[in-house]
């Protein structure tokens, strides 16, 4: 089956290489992009009005533009990323930076809890 993938990740990304490798591993030619746009809203509207597929992060479907679209479960393409904060040892951290660090920790904790809840 041929897949049209609007917004296929750029060639330099790991997501693009993983997607192509998945097709090749299943003796299929890698899909060709039919649309490359920096506009997520445009990509989602094309998806809604066609039989195309796209690669995106799950959060995209939680937007109003993603309403009515569904994520296919493809475990081979699932990706999580680690996040970290780098600071000088014994360096001074401003109150603003401390606020950002605390916010990042809260977001990461919520994401981790959400992934565990999905299992």
N, C-alpha and C positions, 0 to 999 in steps of 0.2 A: 504494500500500500504506500502510495506517495504522500508525503506530508508537506504541506506548505507551512512554513514557520515565519510569521511576521516577527520582526524584532529579534531574530536569532542573535545570540550574543556575538560581539566582535571576535574576530579570529584570535586575537591575543589573549583572550580570557580562558580561564580554566573551565568555565561553564561550556564554552564553545567546544573545546577539545573533548570534554566528557560526553557531550551530546553526540558529536561525530563518532567517537569511539563506541558508543552504545549501538549506533546503527551498524557500523562496520563489524562489530562483534556478532551481530545477528545477520551477517551477509546481506546487508542492505546498503544502498548508497546513501551517504549523508544528505540530509535535506538541503534544499536551496532556499535562501531567503527570498521572499516576495515583497517584503517591505522592511526598510530600515529607517527608523524614526526615533528621535529623542522624546517624542510625545507618547507617554504611556496611555493617555486618554485616546489618542488616535489608534494605537495598537489594539486596545480593548474594544473599541468600536468596530474595527475591522473584524476582530474575532467574533463579535456578537452577530455580525451580518454575513458570516461565511462558514465554511467547514474547516477553516485553518486551525493550526495549533500554534502555540507560542511558549517560549520559556520565560518565566518571570518568578519573582519571589512571592510566597504565599500572601504576604501583607497586601500585595496589589489587589487581590480579590476582595479585600475587606474595605475597599474604597467604594464610593457611589458608582464610579465607572465600572468596577468589577462586578456589580450586582448582576446576578443571573448567570455568571460564568462559574465553571467548576474546575478544580485542580485534579488532574489525573495522578494517581499514585504510581510513581515510577521510582522504586527504591534505589535503583542504580544511579539516579540523578539527584537523590537527596543530598543536601549539603548543609553543614553547620559550620560556623566560624567561631573561632576563639577571639576574644577581645582582651586587650590589656592596656594598662596605663604605665607609661614610662616616666620616671622622675629621677632627678639626681638624688643620690643617697644623702640623707640629712639636709636636703634642700628645703627652702621655705616654700610653702604652698599657700597662695593667696586664698582669701575667703571665696572669691568667685570660682577659682579652680577647684576648691573643695566642694562647692555646690555642684559643679559639673561632674566631678568624680562620683559624688553621692548619687546623682541622677543616673549616670551610666551604670553604676552598680545595681540600682533599682530596676532599670530596664533589663539588664542581663539576668537578674534573679527572676523577674517575671517571665522572660522568654524561656528560661530553663524550666521553670515550674510548668509553663504551658506545654512544653515538649513532653515532659513526664506525664502530664495529664492526658495527652493524646495517645499514649501507648496503651 
